[in-house]
């Protein structure tokens, strides 16, 4: 089964005052039609990079699309930077107290455990569900 793909753009923004280092570096990542990511690397000074990843995951994603999405996130997060991931994951069946879930949510929990992410939203963001997440590396 083939999926339509969109390109998410990764932008590196150096914050140095040197004109030479102020040109953004753009890297692209592939994501399925129902999934969007925007990775942003902020470099406040040489040797320090903070990665911010904005995410939208449609609630109608298939298991195959989820696999592609989590592979993409894993690839984006493979560098050893401080990281903030935030966005609408549309995974209402995750119990954030126990970090347990059904199939679609368990893939996110597995990724979080693998790369040591901590989820910070502890109040419902839509109805009784926590759908909008903010995660950081520990």
N, CA, C and O atoms as a GROMACS GRO file, in nm:
protein
  552
    1UNK      N    1   0.083  -0.116   0.000
    1UNK     CA    2   0.000   0.000   0.000
    1UNK      C    3   0.089   0.124   0.000
    1UNK      O    4   0.175   0.139   0.087
    2UNK      N    5   0.069   0.212  -0.096
    2UNK     CA    6   0.152   0.332  -0.098
    2UNK      C    7   0.076   0.446  -0.033
    2UNK      O    8  -0.047   0.452  -0.037
    3UNK      N    9   0.150   0.537   0.026
    3UNK     CA   10   0.088   0.653   0.089
    3UNK      C   11   0.139   0.778   0.020
    3UNK      O   12   0.251   0.781  -0.030
    4UNK      N   13   0.055   0.881   0.018
    4UNK     CA   14   0.099   1.009  -0.032
    4UNK      C   15   0.193   1.069   0.070
    4UNK      O   16   0.170   1.056   0.191
    5UNK      N   17   0.298   1.133   0.024
    5UNK     CA   18   0.396   1.190   0.115
    5UNK      C   19   0.402   1.342   0.099
    5UNK      O   20   0.385   1.396  -0.010
    6UNK      N   21   0.428   1.406   0.212
    6UNK     CA   22   0.455   1.548   0.213
    6UNK      C   23   0.594   1.565   0.271
    6UNK      O   24   0.644   1.476   0.340
    7UNK      N   25   0.655   1.674   0.246
    7UNK     CA   26   0.787   1.700   0.299
    7UNK      C   27   0.776   1.792   0.419
    7UNK      O   28   0.716   1.900   0.411
    8UNK      N   29   0.834   1.751   0.530
    8UNK     CA   30   0.846   1.839   0.645
    8UNK      C   31   0.985   1.900   0.636
    8UNK      O   32   1.080   1.830   0.601
    9UNK      N   33   0.999   2.025   0.666
    9UNK     CA   34   1.127   2.092   0.653
    9UNK      C   35   1.191   2.110   0.789
    9UNK      O   36   1.126   2.155   0.884
   10UNK      N   37   1.318   2.074   0.798
   10UNK     CA   38   1.393   2.096   0.920
   10UNK      C   39   1.479   2.219   0.897
   10UNK      O   40   1.555   2.226   0.801
   11UNK      N   41   1.466   2.316   0.986
   11UNK     CA   42   1.539   2.441   0.973
   11UNK      C   43   1.634   2.455   1.091
   11UNK      O   44   1.594   2.437   1.206
   12UNK      N   45   1.759   2.486   1.062
   12UNK     CA   46   1.858   2.510   1.166
   12UNK      C   47   1.877   2.661   1.174
   12UNK      O   48   1.915   2.725   1.076
   13UNK      N   49   1.852   2.719   1.291
   13UNK     CA   50   1.861   2.863   1.307
   13UNK      C   51   1.972   2.898   1.406
   13UNK      O   52   1.954   2.885   1.527
   14UNK      N   53   2.088   2.940   1.355
   14UNK     CA   54   2.194   2.983   1.446
   14UNK      C   55   2.161   3.121   1.502
   14UNK      O   56   2.110   3.206   1.430
   15UNK      N   57   2.188   3.143   1.628
   15UNK     CA   58   2.157   3.271   1.692
   15UNK      C   59   2.282   3.354   1.717
   15UNK      O   60   2.279   3.451   1.793
   16UNK      N   61   2.392   3.316   1.655
   16UNK     CA   62   2.517   3.388   1.670
   16UNK      C   63   2.510   3.523   1.601
   16UNK      O   64   2.430   3.542   1.509
   17UNK      N   65   2.592   3.617   1.644
   17UNK     CA   66   2.596   3.748   1.580
   17UNK      C   67   2.684   3.748   1.456
   17UNK      O   68   2.684   3.845   1.380
   18UNK      N   69   2.760   3.643   1.434
   18UNK     CA   70   2.845   3.633   1.317
   18UNK      C   71   2.760   3.614   1.193
   18UNK      O   72   2.680   3.520   1.186
   19UNK      N   73   2.776   3.703   1.093
   19UNK     CA   74   2.697   3.693   0.969
   19UNK      C   75   2.719   3.560   0.899
   19UNK      O   76   2.628   3.506   0.836
   20UNK      N   77   2.839   3.508   0.910
   20UNK     CA   78   2.872   3.383   0.844
   20UNK      C   79   2.786   3.267   0.894
   20UNK      O   80   2.751   3.179   0.815
   21UNK      N   81   2.752   3.266   1.022
   21UNK     CA   82   2.677   3.154   1.078
   21UNK      C   83   2.527   3.178   1.083
   21UNK      O   84   2.455   3.094   1.137
   22UNK      N   85   2.476   3.288   1.030
   22UNK     CA   86   2.334   3.320   1.039
   22UNK      C   87   2.250   3.266   0.925
   22UNK      O   88   2.130   3.295   0.919
   23UNK      N   89   2.307   3.189   0.835
   23UNK     CA   90   2.229   3.133   0.725
   23UNK      C   91   2.164   3.003   0.772
   23UNK      O   92   2.234   2.909   0.810
   24UNK      N   93   2.030   2.996   0.769
   24UNK     CA   94   1.963   2.872   0.811
   24UNK      C   95   2.001   2.756   0.721
   24UNK      O   96   2.013   2.771   0.600
   25UNK      N   97   2.020   2.640   0.782
   25UNK     CA   98   2.044   2.516   0.708
   25UNK      C   99   1.911   2.443   0.702
   25UNK      O  100   1.848   2.423   0.806
   26UNK      N  101   1.868   2.402   0.584
   26UNK     CA  102   1.739   2.337   0.569
   26UNK      C  103   1.759   2.190   0.534
   26UNK      O  104   1.832   2.156   0.440
   27UNK      N  105   1.694   2.103   0.611
   27UNK     CA  106   1.697   1.959   0.586
   27UNK      C  107   1.553   1.912   0.577
   27UNK      O  108   1.467   1.962   0.649
   28UNK      N  109   1.524   1.818   0.491
   28UNK     CA  110   1.386   1.771   0.476
   28UNK      C  111   1.368   1.632   0.532
   28UNK      O  112   1.461   1.551   0.532
   29UNK      N  113   1.249   1.605   0.580
   29UNK     CA  114   1.208   1.474   0.629
   29UNK      C  115   1.076   1.437   0.562
   29UNK      O  116   0.992   1.525   0.541
   30UNK      N  117   1.056   1.312   0.529
   30UNK     CA  118   0.932   1.267   0.467
   30UNK      C  119   0.834   1.220   0.575
   30UNK      O  120   0.870   1.149   0.668
   31UNK      N  121   0.709   1.261   0.559
   31UNK     CA  122   0.602   1.221   0.650
   31UNK      C  123   0.479   1.189   0.566
   31UNK      O  124   0.463   1.245   0.457
   32UNK      N  125   0.392   1.101   0.614
   32UNK     CA  126   0.273   1.066   0.536
   32UNK      C  127   0.175   1.181   0.529
   32UNK      O  128   0.190   1.282   0.597
   33UNK      N  129   0.073   1.164   0.444
   33UNK     CA  130  -0.026   1.269   0.420
   33UNK      C  131  -0.098   1.316   0.546
   33UNK      O  132  -0.132   1.434   0.556
   34UNK      N  133  -0.121   1.228   0.640
   34UNK     CA  134  -0.198   1.261   0.760
   34UNK      C  135  -0.110   1.305   0.878
   34UNK      O  136  -0.158   1.325   0.989
   35UNK      N  137   0.018   1.320   0.851
   35UNK     CA  138   0.113   1.352   0.958
   35UNK      C  139   0.202   1.466   0.914
   35UNK      O  140   0.253   1.468   0.802
   36UNK      N  141   0.222   1.561   1.004
   36UNK     CA  142   0.307   1.674   0.973
   36UNK      C  143   0.406   1.695   1.086
   36UNK      O  144   0.370   1.686   1.203
   37UNK      N  145   0.530   1.722   1.051
   37UNK     CA  146   0.630   1.760   1.151
   37UNK      C  147   0.709   1.879   1.099
   37UNK      O  148   0.731   1.893   0.979
   38UNK      N  149   0.751   1.962   1.190
   38UNK     CA  150   0.842   2.070   1.158
   38UNK      C  151   0.951   2.070   1.264
   38UNK      O  152   0.933   2.123   1.373
   39UNK      N  153   1.065   2.009   1.231
   39UNK     CA  154   1.178   2.010   1.324
   39UNK      C  155   1.256   2.142   1.310
   39UNK      O  156   1.278   2.189   1.198
   40UNK      N  157   1.294   2.199   1.421
   40UNK     CA  158   1.369   2.324   1.422
   40UNK      C  159   1.486   2.309   1.518
   40UNK      O  160   1.467   2.279   1.636
   41UNK      N  161   1.606   2.330   1.468
   41UNK     CA  162   1.725   2.328   1.553
   41UNK      C  163   1.762   2.472   1.584
   41UNK      O  164   1.780   2.552   1.492
   42UNK      N  165   1.775   2.506   1.711
   42UNK     CA  166   1.817   2.639   1.751
   42UNK      C  167   1.957   2.627   1.810
   42UNK      O  168   1.981   2.547   1.899
   43UNK      N  169   2.048   2.708   1.759
   43UNK     CA  170   2.186   2.707   1.806
   43UNK      C  171   2.218   2.842   1.871
   43UNK      O  172   2.261   2.934   1.802
   44UNK      N  173   2.196   2.854   2.003
   44UNK     CA  174   2.222   2.982   2.069
   44UNK      C  175   2.370   3.022   2.067
   44UNK      O  176   2.403   3.140   2.071
   45UNK      N  177   2.457   2.922   2.060
   45UNK     CA  178   2.600   2.947   2.041
   45UNK      C  179   2.663   2.818   1.991
   45UNK      O  180   2.605   2.711   2.006
   46UNK      N  181   2.784   2.827   1.932
   46UNK     CA  182   2.848   2.706   1.880
   46UNK      C  183   2.859   2.598   1.988
   46UNK      O  184   2.896   2.626   2.102
   47UNK      N  185   2.827   2.478   1.951
   47UNK     CA  186   2.837   2.366   2.044
   47UNK      C  187   2.710   2.338   2.123
   47UNK      O  188   2.702   2.237   2.192
   48UNK      N  189   2.610   2.425   2.113
   48UNK     CA  190   2.483   2.401   2.183
   48UNK      C  191   2.369   2.408   2.083
   48UNK      O  192   2.349   2.510   2.016
   49UNK      N  193   2.296   2.298   2.073
   49UNK     CA  194   2.179   2.293   1.984
   49UNK      C  195   2.060   2.246   2.064
   49UNK      O  196   2.068   2.149   2.140
   50UNK      N  197   1.948   2.315   2.046
   50UNK     CA  198   1.821   2.275   2.106
   50UNK      C  199   1.728   2.239   1.992
   50UNK      O  200   1.708   2.320   1.901
   51UNK      N  201   1.671   2.120   1.995
   51UNK     CA  202   1.582   2.075   1.889
   51UNK      C  203   1.438   2.091   1.935
   51UNK      O  204   1.399   2.041   2.041
   52UNK      N  205   1.358   2.160   1.854
   52UNK     CA  206   1.214   2.174   1.879
   52UNK      C  207   1.142   2.111   1.762
   52UNK      O  208   1.170   2.143   1.646
   53UNK      N  209   1.049   2.020   1.790
   53UNK     CA  210   0.975   1.951   1.685
   53UNK      C  211   0.826   1.975   1.706
   53UNK      O  212   0.771   1.940   1.810
   54UNK      N  213   0.762   2.036   1.606
   54UNK     CA  214   0.618   2.057   1.609
   54UNK      C  215   0.552   1.942   1.533
   54UNK      O  216   0.601   1.903   1.426
   55UNK      N  217   0.442   1.888   1.587
   55UNK     CA  218   0.382   1.767   1.533
   55UNK      C  219   0.231   1.783   1.519
   55UNK      O  220   0.165   1.841   1.605
   56UNK      N  221   0.178   1.730   1.410
   56UNK     CA  222   0.034   1.707   1.398
   56UNK      C  223   0.013   1.565   1.347
   56UNK      O  224   0.066   1.528   1.242
   57UNK      N  225  -0.064   1.486   1.421
   57UNK     CA  226  -0.098   1.349   1.382
   57UNK      C  227  -0.250   1.340   1.372
   57UNK      O  228  -0.320   1.360   1.472
   58UNK      N  229  -0.301   1.311   1.253
   58UNK     CA  230  -0.444   1.297   1.231
   58UNK      C  231  -0.495   1.174   1.305
   58UNK      O  232  -0.427   1.071   1.308
   59UNK      N  233  -0.612   1.184   1.365
   59UNK     CA  234  -0.668   1.073   1.443
   59UNK      C  235  -0.705   0.953   1.356
   59UNK      O  236  -0.729   0.845   1.410
   60UNK      N  237  -0.710   0.969   1.224
   60UNK     CA  238  -0.746   0.858   1.135
   60UNK      C  239  -0.625   0.785   1.078
   60UNK      O  240  -0.638   0.710   0.981
   61UNK      N  241  -0.508   0.807   1.135
   61UNK     CA  242  -0.387   0.741   1.084
   61UNK      C  243  -0.398   0.589   1.097
   61UNK      O  244  -0.450   0.536   1.195
   62UNK      N  245  -0.347   0.522   0.995
   62UNK     CA  246  -0.341   0.376   0.997
   62UNK      C  247  -0.216   0.331   1.073
   62UNK      O  248  -0.129   0.412   1.104
   63UNK      N  249  -0.208   0.203   1.102
   63UNK     CA  250  -0.091   0.148   1.170
   63UNK      C  251   0.034   0.168   1.085
   63UNK      O  252   0.142   0.196   1.138
   64UNK      N  253   0.022   0.154   0.954
   64UNK     CA  254   0.136   0.173   0.864
   64UNK      C  255   0.183   0.319   0.868
   64UNK      O  256   0.303   0.346   0.872
   65UNK      N  257   0.087   0.412   0.865
   65UNK     CA  258   0.123   0.553   0.873
   65UNK      C  259   0.188   0.586   1.007
   65UNK      O  260   0.283   0.664   1.013
   66UNK      N  261   0.136   0.528   1.115
   66UNK     CA  262   0.198   0.548   1.246
   66UNK      C  263   0.342   0.498   1.246
   66UNK      O  264   0.431   0.565   1.298
   67UNK      N  265   0.365   0.380   1.189
   67UNK     CA  266   0.501   0.327   1.183
   67UNK      C  267   0.595   0.424   1.111
   67UNK      O  268   0.706   0.450   1.158
   68UNK      N  269   0.549   0.478   0.996
   68UNK     CA  270   0.630   0.574   0.922
   68UNK      C  271   0.654   0.700   1.004
   68UNK      O  272   0.764   0.756   1.003
   69UNK      N  273   0.552   0.744   1.074
   69UNK     CA  274   0.561   0.864   1.157
   69UNK      C  275   0.664   0.846   1.268
   69UNK      O  276   0.750   0.932   1.288
   70UNK      N  277   0.655   0.735   1.341
   70UNK     CA  278   0.748   0.713   1.452
   70UNK      C  279   0.889   0.687   1.403
   70UNK      O  280   0.986   0.723   1.470
   71UNK      N  281   0.904   0.625   1.286
   71UNK     CA  282   1.037   0.610   1.226
   71UNK      C  283   1.095   0.747   1.192
   71UNK      O  284   1.213   0.773   1.214
   72UNK      N  285   1.009   0.836   1.139
   72UNK     CA  286   1.052   0.972   1.107
   72UNK      C  287   1.093   1.046   1.233
   72UNK      O  288   1.199   1.110   1.236
   73UNK      N  289   1.011   1.040   1.338
   73UNK     CA  290   1.046   1.106   1.464
   73UNK      C  291   1.175   1.050   1.522
   73UNK      O  292   1.260   1.125   1.571
   74UNK      N  293   1.190   0.919   1.517
   74UNK     CA  294   1.312   0.856   1.568
   74UNK      C  295   1.434   0.908   1.492
   74UNK      O  296   1.538   0.935   1.552
   75UNK      N  297   1.421   0.922   1.361
   75UNK     CA  298   1.530   0.974   1.278
   75UNK      C  299   1.561   1.119   1.313
   75UNK      O  300   1.677   1.157   1.325
   76UNK      N  301   1.457   1.201   1.328
   76UNK     CA  302   1.475   1.342   1.363
   76UNK      C  303   1.546   1.354   1.498
   76UNK      O  304   1.629   1.443   1.517
   77UNK      N  305   1.513   1.265   1.590
   77UNK     CA  306   1.564   1.274   1.726
   77UNK      C  307   1.693   1.195   1.750
   77UNK      O  308   1.735   1.177   1.864
   78UNK      N  309   1.754   1.147   1.643
   78UNK     CA  310   1.872   1.062   1.658
   78UNK      C  311   1.998   1.139   1.697
   78UNK      O  312   2.101   1.078   1.726
   79UNK      N  313   1.992   1.271   1.699
   79UNK     CA  314   2.108   1.350   1.738
   79UNK      C  315   2.102   1.382   1.886
   79UNK      O  316   1.993   1.394   1.942
   80UNK      N  317   2.216   1.396   1.952
   80UNK     CA  318   2.219   1.413   2.097
   80UNK      C  319   2.198   1.558   2.142
   80UNK      O  320   2.286   1.617   2.204
   81UNK      N  321   2.081   1.614   2.111
   81UNK     CA  322   2.051   1.752   2.150
   81UNK      C  323   1.940   1.752   2.254
   81UNK      O  324   1.862   1.657   2.263
   82UNK      N  325   1.933   1.860   2.332
   82UNK     CA  326   1.816   1.880   2.416
   82UNK      C  327   1.697   1.896   2.323
   82UNK      O  328   1.706   1.966   2.222
   83UNK      N  329   1.585   1.833   2.356
   83UNK     CA  330   1.472   1.829   2.263
   83UNK      C  331   1.341   1.863   2.330
   83UNK      O  332   1.315   1.825   2.444
   84UNK      N  333   1.257   1.937   2.256
   84UNK     CA  334   1.120   1.963   2.294
   84UNK      C  335   1.034   1.920   2.175
   84UNK      O  336   1.055   1.966   2.063
   85UNK      N  337   0.937   1.832   2.200
   85UNK     CA  338   0.842   1.790   2.096
   85UNK      C  339   0.705   1.832   2.145
   85UNK      O  340   0.666   1.802   2.258
   86UNK      N  341   0.631   1.902   2.060
   86UNK     CA  342   0.498   1.945   2.102
   86UNK      C  343   0.403   1.942   1.984
   86UNK      O  344   0.441   1.964   1.869
   87UNK      N  345   0.277   1.915   2.016
   87UNK     CA  346   0.177   1.917   1.911
   87UNK      C  347   0.057   1.831   1.943
   87UNK      O  348   0.040   1.782   2.055
   88UNK      N  349  -0.026   1.814   1.841
   88UNK     CA  350  -0.151   1.739   1.851
   88UNK      C  351  -0.126   1.597   1.803
   88UNK      O  352  -0.113   1.573   1.683
   89UNK      N  353  -0.119   1.504   1.897
   89UNK     CA  354  -0.092   1.364   1.862
   89UNK      C  355  -0.220   1.284   1.844
   89UNK      O  356  -0.216   1.175   1.787
   90UNK      N  357  -0.334   1.336   1.890
   90UNK     CA  358  -0.463   1.268   1.873
   90UNK      C  359  -0.460   1.122   1.917
   90UNK      O  360  -0.503   1.033   1.843
   91UNK      N  361  -0.409   1.098   2.036
   91UNK     CA  362  -0.404   0.963   2.094
   91UNK      C  363  -0.478   0.965   2.227
   91UNK      O  364  -0.416   0.976   2.333
   92UNK      N  365  -0.612   0.953   2.224
   92UNK     CA  366  -0.692   0.970   2.346
   92UNK      C  367  -0.684   0.855   2.445
   92UNK      O  368  -0.726   0.871   2.560
   93UNK      N  369  -0.631   0.740   2.406
   93UNK     CA  370  -0.639   0.623   2.493
   93UNK      C  371  -0.510   0.595   2.570
   93UNK      O  372  -0.489   0.484   2.619
   94UNK      N  373  -0.425   0.695   2.581
   94UNK     CA  374  -0.304   0.676   2.662
   94UNK      C  375  -0.334   0.715   2.806
   94UNK      O  376  -0.388   0.822   2.833
   95UNK      N  377  -0.298   0.628   2.898
   95UNK     CA  378  -0.305   0.658   3.040
   95UNK      C  379  -0.167   0.713   3.078
   95UNK      O  380  -0.071   0.636   3.089
   96UNK      N  381  -0.157   0.844   3.097
   96UNK     CA  382  -0.027   0.905   3.121
   96UNK      C  383   0.026   0.879   3.262
   96UNK      O  384   0.145   0.897   3.287
   97UNK      N  385  -0.059   0.836   3.352
   97UNK     CA  386  -0.013   0.801   3.485
   97UNK      C  387   0.066   0.670   3.481
   97UNK      O  388   0.171   0.657   3.545
   98UNK      N  389   0.014   0.572   3.406
   98UNK     CA  390   0.081   0.442   3.397
   98UNK      C  391   0.167   0.427   3.273
   98UNK      O  392   0.244   0.331   3.261
   99UNK      N  393   0.156   0.523   3.179
   99UNK     CA  394   0.224   0.517   3.049
   99UNK      C  395   0.190   0.387   2.976
   99UNK      O  396   0.277   0.318   2.923
  100UNK      N  397   0.059   0.356   2.973
  100UNK     CA  398   0.010   0.239   2.901
  100UNK      C  399  -0.100   0.282   2.806
  100UNK      O  400  -0.170   0.380   2.829
  101UNK      N  401  -0.113   0.205   2.696
  101UNK     CA  402  -0.211   0.241   2.595
  101UNK      C  403  -0.242   0.123   2.504
  101UNK      O  404  -0.178   0.018   2.511
  102UNK      N  405  -0.342   0.145   2.419
  102UNK     CA  406  -0.372   0.048   2.313
  102UNK      C  407  -0.267   0.063   2.204
  102UNK      O  408  -0.173   0.141   2.218
  103UNK      N  409  -0.282  -0.012   2.095
  103UNK     CA  410  -0.181  -0.023   1.990
  103UNK      C  411  -0.127   0.111   1.940
  103UNK      O  412  -0.005   0.132   1.943
  104UNK      N  413  -0.213   0.203   1.895
  104UNK     CA  414  -0.160   0.327   1.837
  104UNK      C  415  -0.084   0.411   1.939
  104UNK      O  416   0.019   0.469   1.905
  105UNK      N  417  -0.132   0.418   2.060
  105UNK     CA  418  -0.062   0.493   2.164
  105UNK      C  419   0.061   0.423   2.217
  105UNK      O  420   0.156   0.488   2.260
  106UNK      N  421   0.060   0.291   2.214
  106UNK     CA  422   0.175   0.217   2.266
  106UNK      C  423   0.300   0.241   2.183
  106UNK      O  424   0.412   0.231   2.235
  107UNK      N  425   0.283   0.271   2.056
  107UNK     CA  426   0.400   0.302   1.971
  107UNK      C  427   0.467   0.430   2.017
  107UNK      O  428   0.590   0.439   2.018
  108UNK      N  429   0.387   0.530   2.056
  108UNK     CA  430   0.445   0.653   2.109
  108UNK      C  431   0.513   0.626   2.242
  108UNK      O  432   0.624   0.674   2.266
  109UNK      N  433   0.449   0.550   2.329
  109UNK     CA  434   0.509   0.517   2.459
  109UNK      C  435   0.643   0.446   2.438
  109UNK      O  436   0.741   0.477   2.506
  110UNK      N  437   0.648   0.350   2.345
  110UNK     CA  438   0.773   0.278   2.316
  110UNK      C  439   0.882   0.375   2.270
  110UNK      O  440   0.996   0.367   2.316
  111UNK      N  441   0.847   0.467   2.180
  111UNK     CA  442   0.945   0.566   2.132
  111UNK      C  443   0.992   0.654   2.248
  111UNK      O  444   1.111   0.680   2.261
  112UNK      N  445   0.899   0.698   2.330
  112UNK     CA  446   0.935   0.782   2.445
  112UNK      C  447   1.030   0.710   2.539
  112UNK      O  448   1.125   0.770   2.589
  113UNK      N  449   1.005   0.583   2.563
  113UNK     CA  450   1.092   0.505   2.651
  113UNK      C  451   1.230   0.485   2.588
  113UNK      O  452   1.332   0.489   2.657
  114UNK      N  453   1.232   0.463   2.457
  114UNK     CA  454   1.358   0.438   2.386
  114UNK      C  455   1.449   0.560   2.389
  114UNK      O  456   1.570   0.547   2.409
  115UNK      N  457   1.392   0.678   2.370
  115UNK     CA  458   1.476   0.799   2.362
  115UNK      C  459   1.463   0.888   2.486
  115UNK      O  460   1.503   1.004   2.484
  116UNK      N  461   1.407   0.833   2.593
  116UNK     CA  462   1.398   0.901   2.723
  116UNK      C  463   1.326   1.036   2.716
  116UNK      O  464   1.382   1.139   2.753
  117UNK      N  465   1.203   1.033   2.667
  117UNK     CA  466   1.121   1.155   2.663
  117UNK      C  467   1.025   1.158   2.782
  117UNK      O  468   0.970   1.055   2.821
  118UNK      N  469   1.007   1.276   2.837
  118UNK     CA  470   0.912   1.297   2.946
  118UNK      C  471   0.796   1.381   2.892
  118UNK      O  472   0.819   1.484   2.829
  119UNK      N  473   0.671   1.338   2.917
  119UNK     CA  474   0.551   1.409   2.872
  119UNK      C  475   0.504   1.498   2.987
  119UNK      O  476   0.491   1.451   3.100
  120UNK      N  477   0.478   1.629   2.959
  120UNK     CA  478   0.451   1.725   3.064
  120UNK      C  479   0.305   1.770   3.078
  120UNK      O  480   0.271   1.830   3.180
  121UNK      N  481   0.219   1.743   2.983
  121UNK     CA  482   0.080   1.788   2.991
  121UNK      C  483   0.005   1.690   3.081
  121UNK      O  484   0.005   1.569   3.055
  122UNK      N  485  -0.059   1.741   3.186
  122UNK     CA  486  -0.128   1.650   3.279
  122UNK      C  487  -0.276   1.684   3.298
  122UNK      O  488  -0.341   1.628   3.387
  123UNK      N  489  -0.328   1.775   3.216
  123UNK     CA  490  -0.471   1.807   3.220
  123UNK      C  491  -0.530   1.788   3.080
  123UNK      O  492  -0.460   1.810   2.982
  124UNK      N  493  -0.655   1.746   3.070
  124UNK     CA  494  -0.716   1.725   2.938
  124UNK      C  495  -0.708   1.848   2.849
  124UNK      O  496  -0.724   1.961   2.895
  125UNK      N  497  -0.682   1.825   2.722
  125UNK     CA  498  -0.673   1.935   2.625
  125UNK      C  499  -0.793   1.936   2.530
  125UNK      O  500  -0.815   2.034   2.458
  126UNK      N  501  -0.871   1.828   2.530
  126UNK     CA  502  -0.995   1.821   2.453
  126UNK      C  503  -1.087   1.719   2.519
  126UNK      O  504  -1.053   1.601   2.526
  127UNK      N  505  -1.203   1.765   2.566
  127UNK     CA  506  -1.291   1.675   2.640
  127UNK      C  507  -1.218   1.624   2.763
  127UNK      O  508  -1.161   1.702   2.839
  128UNK      N  509  -1.220   1.492   2.783
  128UNK     CA  510  -1.149   1.431   2.896
  128UNK      C  511  -1.013   1.374   2.855
  128UNK      O  512  -0.951   1.300   2.931
  129UNK      N  513  -0.968   1.410   2.735
  129UNK     CA  514  -0.847   1.348   2.680
  129UNK      C  515  -0.729   1.445   2.673
  129UNK      O  516  -0.746   1.566   2.654
  130UNK      N  517  -0.610   1.390   2.690
  130UNK     CA  518  -0.488   1.466   2.667
  130UNK      C  519  -0.441   1.432   2.526
  130UNK      O  520  -0.379   1.329   2.503
  131UNK      N  521  -0.472   1.521   2.431
  131UNK     CA  522  -0.438   1.499   2.291
  131UNK      C  523  -0.316   1.582   2.249
  131UNK      O  524  -0.239   1.541   2.162
  132UNK      N  525  -0.301   1.699   2.312
  132UNK     CA  526  -0.191   1.789   2.282
  132UNK      C  527  -0.080   1.763   2.383
  132UNK      O  528  -0.102   1.771   2.504
  133UNK      N  529   0.038   1.734   2.334
  133UNK     CA  530   0.146   1.690   2.420
  133UNK      C  531   0.265   1.785   2.412
  133UNK      O  532   0.289   1.848   2.309
  134UNK      N  533   0.339   1.793   2.520
  134UNK     CA  534   0.469   1.861   2.525
  134UNK      C  535   0.564   1.762   2.590
  134UNK      O  536   0.547   1.725   2.706
  135UNK      N  537   0.665   1.720   2.514
  135UNK     CA  538   0.761   1.623   2.564
  135UNK      C  539   0.902   1.680   2.555
  135UNK      O  540   0.933   1.755   2.463
  136UNK      N  541   0.985   1.644   2.650
  136UNK     CA  542   1.124   1.688   2.651
  136UNK      C  543   1.214   1.571   2.682
  136UNK      O  544   1.172   1.472   2.742
  137UNK      N  545   1.340   1.585   2.641
  137UNK     CA  546   1.438   1.487   2.685
  137UNK      C  547   1.466   1.513   2.831
  137UNK      O  548   1.457   1.627   2.878
  138UNK      N  549   1.500   1.408   2.903
  138UNK     CA  550   1.517   1.420   3.048
  138UNK      C  551   1.652   1.477   3.084
  138UNK      O  552   1.683   1.493   3.202
   0.00000   0.00000   0.00000
